[in-house]
Amino acid sequence: MSRNDYEVVIGLEVHAELSTKTKIFCSCPTEFGAAPNTHVCPVCMAMPGTLPVLNEKVVEYAVKAGLATNCEISRNSKNDRKNYYYPDLPKSYQISQFDKPLCEHGYVEIDTPNGKKKIRLLRIHIEEDAGKLNHDDFGGGSLVDLNRAGVPLIEMVSEPDLRSAEEVEAYMRKLKSILEYIEVSDCKMQEGSLRADVNVSVHKPGEPFGTRTEMKNMNSFRAIVRAIEYEKDRQIEVLEEGGKVEQETLRWDDINGRTSSMRDKEDAQDYRYFPDPDLVAIRLSDEYVEDIRKALPELPESRRDRYIKEYNLSEKDAKLLTASKYLSNLFEGALAICGNAKAVANWILSDISRILNEKELEPENVPFTAEQLAKMIELIDKGTISSAIAKKVLTELFENPKDPEVIIKEKGWIQISD
């Protein structure tokens, strides 16, 4: 039987670290990169007798994310204990949410080759992060860093609506864009601020869904796509050879491009959830939710439509610009100064995007300002420099960001137009 006779079914649990100044249940800072075990206190280290206090900003950010993804906001929610043992989980349970999450029944719309598709969100709930194990390859042991323990997360759980690795990437990029626009997470995947647990199964259309496996803590688009393609092919091969796919949690080896078994996959009942007795219920008023809704910034779709209408950009260009809040802000900042929408869009979508790709940088890593980009475009419009010289100036801006006029004087790049 052909491999094409199988359909892959994918659901995601996306974890986003919230950009609060302090942790979810204590006042320890959340900054990334501190020396191990320096952002800790008796609460997040689970010392006996300590009590958690919920950070109100965490609730606000979760509600923001729910509203931006078309969720219903629960007016009556609570925290639960998710019981499991792992060395970097100090309490031997994680404070999460089980049967009463803050947000439910939302959706995110993505673009596919067959048109727009709604990916349903089952829920968004708040929870605390675990610590981190640093494995010592030389000493043969592992060291525990609890700086991350208690950092606030939202977990965004999709329905199994995704049918390809390409759809998953589009969905992840859309979520990342929304979270950046509403400023609840910095979404720095390289720092683990945005990561996903990927559930994959295969079946023949018309038959029940197959047994799913889960790949944990995937934190790059490239790795997620490769892992899904590999796991899909592996499961089909198992079934074609008459075997049975086991429900298990897998580790993705990005170097060798394959998965390996970590442990049996748990079900909800294995965690023995029960309401956390140390935390009160979360009750939200209609007024509280509406105030957050009114304060939501302009979201990517709205900004895209505005660019098409106000600046006469093509739908493709407007979509590419608004996919990243950072590129969109760069566009708006430069446009406000030089007034040339088409030129600004062209420079961002062509040369700036090309250099970002070559240097493997994210849009938020653009080192120069909107003012400097606008100044460069004004110099082209005045005939002071040619487009060819401007490309050199742009390369210089990435290496040594400063006033473009200073750059062309230092380099002797002023165009003789007489």
C-alpha positions as CSV (number, residue, x, y, z in Angstrom):
1,M,0.0,0.0,0.0
2,S,1.3,3.5,-0.8
3,R,2.4,5.8,1.9
4,N,0.1,8.4,0.3
5,D,-2.8,6.4,1.5
6,Y,-2.1,7.6,5.0
7,E,-3.1,10.9,6.5
8,V,-1.0,12.5,9.3
9,V,-2.9,14.1,12.2
10,I,-1.2,16.6,14.4
11,G,-2.1,18.5,17.6
12,L,0.2,20.9,19.4
13,E,0.6,22.0,23.0
14,V,2.4,25.3,22.7
15,H,4.1,26.8,25.8
16,A,4.9,30.5,25.9
17,E,6.8,32.1,28.8
18,L,5.0,35.3,29.8
19,S,6.9,38.5,29.9
20,T,6.2,39.4,33.5
21,K,8.9,40.9,35.7
22,T,8.4,38.3,38.5
23,K,7.5,34.6,38.7
24,I,3.9,33.3,38.9
25,F,3.8,32.5,42.6
26,C,6.6,34.6,44.1
27,S,8.6,37.8,43.6
28,C,11.7,36.3,42.1
29,P,12.8,37.9,38.8
30,T,12.3,36.1,35.5
31,E,15.3,37.4,33.4
32,F,17.0,34.8,31.2
33,G,20.7,34.1,31.5
34,A,21.4,34.7,35.2
35,A,24.0,32.5,37.0
36,P,22.4,29.2,38.1
37,N,20.2,29.2,41.2
38,T,20.4,33.0,41.7
39,H,16.8,33.8,40.9
40,V,15.3,31.6,43.6
41,C,13.6,31.9,46.9
42,P,12.0,29.5,49.5
43,V,8.7,29.6,47.5
44,C,10.0,28.5,44.1
45,M,12.4,26.1,45.8
46,A,9.4,24.5,47.6
47,M,10.7,24.9,51.1
48,P,8.4,23.5,53.7
49,G,5.8,25.9,55.0
50,T,5.9,28.3,52.0
51,L,2.7,29.4,50.3
52,P,2.2,30.6,46.7
53,V,0.6,33.9,45.8
54,L,-0.8,34.3,42.3
55,N,0.7,37.0,40.1
56,E,-2.2,39.1,38.8
57,K,-0.3,40.1,35.7
58,V,-0.2,36.4,34.6
59,V,-4.0,36.2,34.6
60,E,-4.2,39.5,32.6
61,Y,-1.7,38.2,30.0
62,A,-3.5,34.9,29.7
63,V,-6.8,36.6,29.1
64,K,-5.1,38.9,26.5
65,A,-3.9,35.8,24.7
66,G,-7.3,34.2,24.9
67,L,-9.1,37.3,23.5
68,A,-6.5,37.6,20.6
69,T,-7.2,34.0,19.6
70,N,-11.0,34.2,19.7
71,C,-11.4,32.2,23.0
72,E,-14.2,32.2,25.5
73,I,-12.9,33.6,28.8
74,S,-14.0,31.7,31.9
75,R,-15.3,33.9,34.7
76,N,-14.7,31.2,37.2
77,S,-11.4,29.4,37.1
78,K,-9.0,27.7,39.5
79,N,-5.5,26.2,39.9
80,D,-4.8,22.5,40.2
81,R,-1.9,20.3,41.2
82,K,-0.4,18.1,38.4
83,N,1.4,15.4,40.2
84,Y,4.6,13.9,38.8
85,Y,8.2,13.5,39.8
86,Y,11.1,14.9,38.0
87,P,14.4,16.2,39.4
88,D,13.9,19.7,38.3
89,L,10.4,20.0,39.8
90,P,11.0,21.0,43.4
91,K,7.5,20.3,44.7
92,S,7.0,17.0,42.9
93,Y,3.9,18.6,41.4
94,Q,3.3,21.4,39.0
95,I,0.7,24.1,39.7
96,S,-1.4,24.2,36.5
97,Q,-5.1,24.2,35.5
98,F,-7.1,21.1,34.7
99,D,-10.9,21.2,34.3
100,K,-11.4,24.9,34.6
101,P,-8.9,26.7,32.3
102,L,-9.0,30.5,31.9
103,C,-9.7,30.3,28.1
104,E,-11.5,27.8,26.0
105,H,-12.8,27.1,22.5
106,G,-10.8,29.6,20.4
107,Y,-9.3,29.4,16.9
108,V,-6.4,30.7,14.8
109,E,-6.7,31.1,11.1
110,I,-3.8,30.1,8.9
111,D,-3.2,30.4,5.1
112,T,-2.8,27.1,3.3
113,P,-2.4,26.2,-0.5
114,N,-6.1,25.4,-0.4
115,G,-7.1,28.7,1.2
116,K,-7.7,29.8,4.8
117,K,-8.1,27.2,7.5
118,K,-9.2,27.5,11.1
119,I,-7.2,25.7,13.7
120,R,-9.3,25.2,16.8
121,L,-7.9,25.9,20.2
122,L,-9.2,23.6,22.9
123,R,-7.9,25.7,25.7
124,I,-5.3,28.2,27.1
125,H,-4.3,27.8,30.7
126,I,-1.7,29.2,33.1
127,E,0.9,27.1,34.8
128,E,4.4,27.3,36.3
129,D,7.6,26.2,34.5
130,A,9.9,23.6,35.9
131,G,13.6,24.1,36.5
132,K,16.3,22.9,34.1
133,L,18.7,20.0,34.2
134,N,22.2,20.7,33.0
135,H,23.8,17.4,32.0
136,D,27.5,17.1,32.7
137,D,29.0,14.9,29.9
138,F,32.3,14.7,31.6
139,G,31.3,14.0,35.2
140,G,28.4,11.8,34.2
141,G,25.8,13.5,36.4
142,S,23.3,16.3,36.1
143,L,23.1,19.7,37.8
144,V,19.7,21.3,38.7
145,D,19.2,25.0,37.9
146,L,16.0,26.3,39.5
147,N,16.1,29.9,38.0
148,R,13.3,28.8,35.6
149,A,11.2,27.1,38.2
150,G,8.0,29.2,38.7
151,V,8.4,31.3,35.5
152,P,4.8,31.8,34.3
153,L,3.6,30.0,31.2
154,I,0.5,29.8,29.1
155,E,-0.2,26.5,27.5
156,M,-2.1,26.8,24.2
157,V,-3.6,23.4,23.3
158,S,-4.9,22.9,19.8
159,E,-7.4,20.4,18.5
160,P,-6.0,17.7,16.2
161,D,-6.8,19.9,13.1
162,L,-3.3,20.1,11.5
163,R,-2.6,17.8,8.6
164,S,1.0,18.5,7.5
165,A,4.3,19.9,8.8
166,E,3.7,23.0,6.6
167,E,0.4,23.7,8.4
168,V,2.1,23.3,11.7
169,E,4.8,25.8,10.8
170,A,2.1,28.3,9.6
171,Y,0.2,27.8,12.8
172,M,3.2,28.2,15.0
173,R,4.3,31.4,13.2
174,K,0.8,32.8,13.5
175,L,0.7,32.2,17.2
176,K,4.2,33.7,17.6
177,S,3.1,36.8,15.7
178,I,0.0,37.2,17.8
179,L,1.8,36.8,21.1
180,E,4.4,39.4,20.0
181,Y,1.8,41.9,18.9
182,I,-0.1,41.7,22.2
183,E,3.3,41.8,24.1
184,V,2.7,39.0,26.5
185,S,5.8,37.0,25.5
186,D,9.0,37.7,23.8
187,C,8.7,34.4,22.0
188,K,12.5,33.9,21.8
189,M,12.6,30.2,20.7
190,Q,16.4,30.0,21.2
191,E,15.9,30.8,24.9
192,G,12.9,28.4,25.3
193,S,10.4,31.2,25.6
194,L,8.3,29.6,22.9
195,R,8.3,25.8,22.5
196,A,5.9,23.1,21.5
197,D,5.0,19.5,22.4
198,V,4.0,17.9,19.1
199,N,1.5,15.0,19.0
200,V,1.6,13.0,15.8
201,S,-0.5,10.0,14.6
202,V,-1.3,8.5,11.2
203,H,-4.4,6.8,9.8
204,K,-6.2,6.0,6.6
205,P,-8.9,8.6,5.8
206,G,-12.3,7.3,6.9
207,E,-10.8,5.2,9.7
208,P,-10.4,6.2,13.4
209,F,-7.3,8.3,14.3
210,G,-4.2,6.2,15.1
211,T,-2.2,6.0,18.2
212,R,-0.3,9.2,18.9
213,T,3.2,9.8,20.0
214,E,4.4,13.1,21.6
215,M,7.7,14.9,20.9
216,K,8.5,17.2,23.8
217,N,9.9,20.8,24.0
218,M,10.5,21.5,20.4
219,N,11.9,25.0,20.1
220,S,12.7,25.7,16.4
221,F,10.5,25.8,13.3
222,R,13.0,23.8,11.4
223,A,13.2,21.0,14.0
224,I,9.5,20.8,14.3
225,V,9.0,20.3,10.5
226,R,11.8,17.7,10.3
227,A,10.6,15.8,13.4
228,I,7.0,15.6,12.0
229,E,8.1,14.4,8.6
230,Y,10.4,11.7,10.3
231,E,7.8,10.6,12.8
232,K,5.1,10.3,10.1
233,D,7.3,8.1,8.0
234,R,8.3,6.0,11.0
235,Q,4.8,5.3,12.0
236,I,3.7,4.4,8.5
237,E,6.6,2.1,8.2
238,V,5.7,0.4,11.5
239,L,2.1,-0.1,10.3
240,E,3.1,-1.3,6.9
241,E,5.3,-4.0,8.4
242,G,2.3,-5.2,10.5
243,G,3.5,-3.6,13.8
244,K,1.7,-1.4,16.3
245,V,2.5,2.2,17.1
246,E,3.1,2.6,20.8
247,Q,1.7,5.6,22.7
248,E,4.9,7.1,24.0
249,T,6.9,10.3,24.6
250,L,9.8,10.7,22.2
251,R,13.0,12.8,22.1
252,W,14.0,14.4,18.8
253,D,17.7,14.2,17.9
254,D,18.2,17.2,15.6
255,I,21.8,16.2,14.7
256,N,20.9,12.7,13.5
257,G,17.4,13.6,12.4
258,R,15.5,10.8,14.2
259,T,13.3,10.2,17.3
260,S,14.0,7.9,20.2
261,S,11.8,6.7,23.1
262,M,11.9,8.5,26.4
263,R,9.0,7.0,28.3
264,D,5.4,5.8,28.0
265,K,3.0,8.6,27.2
266,E,0.9,9.7,30.2
267,D,-2.8,10.3,30.1
268,A,-4.6,12.9,32.2
269,Q,-5.5,10.5,35.0
270,D,-1.9,9.6,35.5
271,Y,-1.2,13.0,36.9
272,R,-3.9,12.7,39.6
273,Y,-5.0,16.3,39.3
274,F,-6.8,18.0,42.3
275,P,-7.5,21.6,43.2
276,D,-4.6,23.4,44.8
277,P,-5.7,24.1,48.4
278,D,-3.2,27.0,48.9
279,L,-4.7,29.1,46.1
280,V,-8.1,30.8,45.9
281,A,-10.4,30.5,42.9
282,I,-9.9,33.0,40.0
283,R,-13.1,35.0,39.5
284,L,-13.2,37.6,36.7
285,S,-15.8,40.2,36.2
286,D,-17.3,41.1,32.8
287,E,-15.9,44.6,33.2
288,Y,-12.3,43.2,33.8
289,V,-12.4,41.1,30.6
290,E,-13.9,44.0,28.6
291,D,-11.3,46.4,29.8
292,I,-8.6,44.0,28.5
293,R,-10.4,43.5,25.2
294,K,-10.6,47.3,24.7
295,A,-6.9,47.7,25.4
296,L,-5.8,45.0,22.9
297,P,-3.4,46.5,20.3
298,E,-4.0,46.2,16.5
299,L,-3.6,42.5,15.5
300,P,-1.7,41.2,12.4
301,E,-4.8,40.8,10.2
302,S,-6.2,44.2,11.0
303,R,-2.8,45.8,10.3
304,R,-2.4,43.8,7.0
305,D,-5.8,45.1,5.8
306,R,-4.9,48.6,6.7
307,Y,-1.6,48.4,4.8
308,I,-3.5,47.3,1.7
309,K,-6.1,50.0,2.0
310,E,-3.9,53.0,3.1
311,Y,-0.6,52.3,1.4
312,N,-1.8,50.4,-1.7
313,L,0.5,47.5,-0.9
314,S,-0.2,44.1,-2.4
315,E,-1.8,41.5,-0.2
316,K,1.4,39.4,-0.3
317,D,3.6,42.3,0.8
318,A,1.2,43.4,3.5
319,K,1.0,39.8,4.8
320,L,4.8,39.4,4.9
321,L,5.3,42.8,6.6
322,T,2.7,42.2,9.3
323,A,3.8,38.6,10.0
324,S,6.4,40.1,12.3
325,K,5.6,42.8,14.7
326,Y,9.2,44.0,14.6
327,L,9.3,44.3,10.8
328,S,5.9,46.0,10.8
329,N,7.1,48.5,13.4
330,L,10.2,49.1,11.4
331,F,8.0,49.8,8.3
332,E,5.7,52.2,10.2
333,G,8.6,54.0,11.9
334,A,10.5,54.6,8.6
335,L,7.3,55.5,6.7
336,A,6.4,58.2,9.2
337,I,9.7,59.9,8.4
338,C,10.3,59.4,4.7
339,G,6.7,58.9,3.5
340,N,7.6,56.4,0.8
341,A,5.6,53.3,1.6
342,K,6.6,51.3,-1.4
343,A,10.3,51.9,-1.0
344,V,10.3,51.1,2.7
345,A,8.4,47.9,2.1
346,N,10.7,46.8,-0.8
347,W,13.8,47.4,1.3
348,I,12.4,45.4,4.3
349,L,11.1,42.5,2.2
350,S,14.1,42.2,-0.1
351,D,17.5,43.2,1.2
352,I,16.8,43.4,4.9
353,S,15.0,40.0,4.9
354,R,17.8,38.5,2.8
355,I,20.5,39.7,5.2
356,L,18.5,38.4,8.2
357,N,18.3,35.0,6.6
358,E,22.0,35.0,5.7
359,K,23.0,35.9,9.2
360,E,20.4,33.6,10.7
361,L,18.9,36.5,12.7
362,E,15.3,37.1,13.8
363,P,13.5,40.3,12.9
364,E,13.9,41.6,16.5
365,N,17.7,41.5,16.0
366,V,17.7,44.2,13.3
367,P,20.4,46.4,14.8
368,F,19.5,49.8,13.3
369,T,16.6,52.1,13.8
370,A,13.6,53.0,11.7
371,E,15.1,56.6,11.5
372,Q,18.3,55.3,10.0
373,L,16.4,53.2,7.4
374,A,14.3,56.3,6.5
375,K,17.4,58.4,6.2
376,M,18.9,56.0,3.8
377,I,15.8,56.0,1.6
378,E,15.7,59.8,1.6
379,L,19.3,59.9,0.4
380,I,18.3,57.7,-2.5
381,D,15.2,59.9,-3.3
382,K,17.5,63.0,-3.3
383,G,19.9,61.4,-5.7
384,T,22.7,61.6,-3.1
385,I,23.3,57.8,-3.4
386,S,22.3,55.2,-5.9
387,S,20.4,52.0,-5.1
388,A,23.6,50.1,-5.6
389,I,25.4,52.2,-3.0
390,A,22.4,52.0,-0.7
391,K,22.8,48.2,-0.6
392,K,26.4,48.8,0.7
393,V,25.1,51.2,3.2
394,L,22.5,48.7,4.4
395,T,25.2,46.1,4.8
396,E,27.2,48.6,6.9
397,L,24.1,49.4,9.0
398,F,24.0,45.7,10.0
399,E,27.6,45.8,11.0
400,N,27.9,49.3,12.5
401,P,24.6,51.0,12.8
402,K,24.9,54.8,12.7
403,D,23.7,57.7,10.6
404,P,23.7,56.7,6.9
405,E,25.0,60.2,6.0
406,V,28.0,59.6,8.2
407,I,28.6,56.2,6.6
408,I,28.6,57.5,3.0
409,K,30.9,60.4,3.9
410,E,33.4,58.1,5.7
411,K,33.3,55.6,2.8
412,G,33.4,58.3,0.0
413,W,30.1,56.9,-1.5
414,I,28.5,60.2,-2.3
415,Q,27.1,60.1,-5.9
416,I,28.2,62.7,-8.4
417,S,25.0,63.7,-10.2
418,D,26.2,66.8,-12.1
